[in-house]
Amino acid sequence: MVLQQLVNALTLGAIYSLIALGYTLVYGILAMINFAHSEVLMLGAFAALGLATILPAAFGTGALGLGGMFVVSMLGAGLVNVIVERFAYRPLRHISRLAPLISAIGVSIVLQNAVFLWLSTQSLSFPQPVEIKQIPLGGGASVSSLQLVILGAALALMALLHFWVEKTKMGKAMRACADDITTAGLMGINADVVIAVTFFVGGALGGAAGVLYGMNYGSIKYNLGFLPGAKAFTAAVLGGIGNIRGAVLGGFILGGLEVLASGYIPNGAQWRDVIAFTVLILVLLVRPSGLLGEKLAEKV
């Protein structure tokens, strides 16, 4: 039973971690919360669904279908995030911090209602490109091929992000802007380009998380991003928002807490959301910087 709960926790935590990285990348540079990120996640899932609907024969099942959905969702979500930054956030960047926050909430409402009005108000079945097989682990526990794909894809994207931030010129420019965006500009770094790239990468990770979410739950809806987005924000705060390793750690911890609550607390499935946001309140009260938030050198 414990092993099975661990498998479930890793699967859920991987999705939360990917979403949380989108929040923490933007916060690391601009010190703002992109509350539209949850809707970018939702749009990424719908982009993948649209691809599978238009080209069912080519992108229905198998590695090609899975790869195609990832590419379309990540490109689509990344581009949407760049457009949002250019027109909703950049003009407000040098005003008070409250203005971009209000703008982010407005963008979130616009995107969600646009899908609500133009696409569908109902839950839509999400294609399953992975043939689900159960792999026994012993002791009555098992892991499905779908869970392995979710965990493997999430860990691969996290590893690629870490390599990109730490080893590439753009990654170094991002870290320089995170430390001091004004000084980075004086050193010849184009802050606008760096910020746009950061939004694209954060949105792409959100789009990938949207695909994993749809595969895991089997359906998507116009408001699917709200709850996982809020929980991923909690995970980012838990780990230390602005810290990449903190976002990953917070996502897995929050996923573990939810799964443990569902498995070991009476009526735990009804309390999992309460537990998640209680964690947010406690972290803000006890350690506002998060578990790894003080390690400034590890910021984006």
SVG drawing of the C-alpha trace seen along z (x, -y; Angstrom):
<svg xmlns="http://www.w3.org/2000/svg" viewBox="-21 -53 50 62">
<polyline fill="none" stroke="black" stroke-width="0.4" points="0.0,0.0 2.8,-2.4 4.7,-1.6 1.5,-2.2 0.9,-5.6 4.5,-6.5 4.0,-5.8 0.9,-7.9 2.6,-10.7 5.5,-10.8 3.1,-11.0 1.0,-13.8 4.1,-15.6 5.7,-15.5 2.8,-17.4 2.7,-20.0 6.5,-20.5 6.3,-21.2 3.5,-23.8 5.4,-25.3 8.5,-25.9 6.5,-28.2 5.6,-30.4 9.1,-30.4 10.9,-31.2 8.8,-34.4 9.0,-35.4 12.8,-34.8 13.3,-37.6 10.3,-40.0 9.3,-39.3 5.7,-39.0 3.2,-36.1 1.8,-35.2 -1.6,-34.2 -2.5,-33.6 -0.1,-30.6 -2.9,-28.2 -4.8,-29.2 -1.7,-28.8 -1.6,-25.2 -5.2,-24.7 -4.6,-26.1 -1.7,-23.7 -3.9,-20.8 -6.5,-22.0 -3.8,-22.5 -2.8,-18.9 -6.4,-17.8 -6.9,-19.8 -4.0,-18.2 -5.2,-14.7 -8.7,-15.6 -7.5,-17.1 -4.9,-14.3 -6.2,-11.3 -4.4,-8.8 -1.0,-10.4 -1.2,-11.6 -3.5,-9.2 -1.4,-6.6 2.2,-5.7 5.4,-7.7 4.7,-9.8 1.3,-10.9 2.8,-11.6 5.7,-13.6 3.4,-15.5 1.1,-16.5 4.0,-17.6 5.5,-19.7 2.2,-21.4 1.2,-22.1 4.6,-23.4 4.9,-25.7 1.3,-26.9 1.4,-27.6 4.9,-29.2 3.7,-31.6 0.6,-32.5 2.7,-33.3 5.0,-35.5 2.0,-37.4 0.6,-37.9 3.9,-39.2 4.3,-41.6 0.8,-43.2 -0.4,-42.7 2.7,-42.9 5.5,-44.8 3.6,-48.1 3.0,-47.9 6.5,-46.7 7.7,-50.1 4.6,-50.9 3.6,-49.6 3.8,-45.8 0.0,-45.8 -0.7,-46.7 0.8,-43.6 -0.8,-41.4 -4.3,-42.8 -3.5,-42.5 -2.5,-38.8 -5.8,-38.1 -7.7,-39.9 -5.8,-37.8 -6.6,-34.6 -10.3,-35.5 -10.2,-36.4 -8.5,-33.2 -10.7,-31.0 -13.9,-32.5 -12.7,-32.6 -12.4,-28.8 -15.7,-28.6 -17.5,-30.6 -15.7,-29.5 -14.8,-25.9 -16.7,-24.0 -18.4,-24.3 -18.2,-20.6 -15.4,-18.2 -13.8,-16.7 -12.2,-13.3 -8.5,-13.6 -6.7,-11.1 -4.5,-8.5 -1.4,-7.9 0.0,-5.4 -1.1,-1.8 -1.8,-1.4 -0.2,1.7 0.2,2.5 3.7,3.4 3.7,5.2 6.1,4.0 5.4,6.5 3.3,6.3 0.2,5.7 1.6,2.4 1.9,1.7 2.9,-1.1 1.2,-1.7 3.0,-2.5 1.1,-5.9 2.6,-6.8 6.0,-5.9 5.6,-8.2 4.3,-11.0 7.2,-10.8 9.8,-10.2 8.6,-13.1 8.5,-15.5 11.9,-14.5 13.4,-14.8 12.0,-18.3 13.3,-19.3 16.7,-18.0 16.7,-19.9 15.7,-23.1 18.4,-22.7 21.0,-22.2 19.7,-25.1 19.7,-27.5 23.1,-26.5 25.1,-25.8 23.8,-28.0 24.4,-31.7 20.7,-32.5 20.5,-30.6 23.4,-32.7 21.6,-35.8 18.5,-34.8 20.4,-34.2 22.1,-37.6 18.7,-39.3 17.3,-37.5 20.2,-38.8 20.0,-42.4 18.1,-43.2 19.3,-46.8 23.0,-45.9 22.5,-43.1 21.2,-45.7 24.3,-47.8 26.4,-44.7 24.8,-44.4 22.1,-41.9 18.8,-42.7 16.4,-42.3 13.3,-42.3 14.5,-39.4 15.5,-37.5 12.1,-38.1 10.3,-37.0 12.4,-33.8 11.6,-33.1 7.9,-33.5 8.2,-31.2 10.0,-28.5 7.6,-28.8 4.6,-28.6 6.1,-25.6 6.5,-23.7 2.9,-24.6 1.8,-23.2 3.7,-20.0 2.0,-19.8 -1.3,-20.2 -0.7,-17.2 0.3,-15.1 -2.7,-16.3 -5.1,-15.3 -3.4,-11.9 -3.6,-11.3 -7.2,-12.3 -8.6,-11.4 -10.5,-14.6 -10.0,-18.4 -12.2,-21.4 -12.1,-25.2 -11.4,-25.7 -9.0,-22.8 -6.0,-25.0 -7.4,-26.8 -7.0,-24.2 -3.7,-22.6 -2.4,-26.1 -3.3,-27.2 -1.7,-24.1 1.4,-24.5 1.7,-28.1 1.5,-26.6 4.3,-24.2 6.4,-27.0 5.9,-29.0 6.6,-25.9 9.9,-25.2 10.9,-28.9 9.4,-30.8 12.1,-32.0 14.2,-28.9 14.1,-26.1 15.1,-23.3 12.6,-24.6 9.7,-24.5 10.6,-20.8 10.9,-19.9 7.7,-21.7 5.7,-20.0 6.7,-16.5 6.1,-17.3 2.7,-18.7 1.8,-15.7 2.9,-13.4 0.8,-15.2 -2.3,-15.0 -1.9,-11.3 -1.2,-10.5 -4.3,-12.5 -6.4,-10.6 -5.1,-7.2 -4.8,-7.5 -7.3,-10.1 -11.0,-9.3 -12.7,-11.0 -9.3,-12.2 -10.2,-12.7 -12.5,-15.5 -9.8,-17.1 -6.9,-17.0 -7.6,-20.6 -8.0,-21.9 -4.7,-20.3 -2.9,-21.8 -3.9,-25.3 -3.4,-24.9 0.2,-24.1 0.4,-27.4 -0.9,-29.4 1.5,-27.6 4.5,-28.2 3.7,-31.9 3.3,-32.2 6.3,-30.1 8.8,-30.4 7.7,-32.9 10.9,-32.4 10.2,-28.7 12.3,-25.6 15.1,-26.7 14.1,-30.3 17.2,-31.7 19.7,-30.1 19.8,-33.1 22.5,-31.8 20.2,-29.0 17.6,-31.4 16.7,-31.5"/>
</svg>
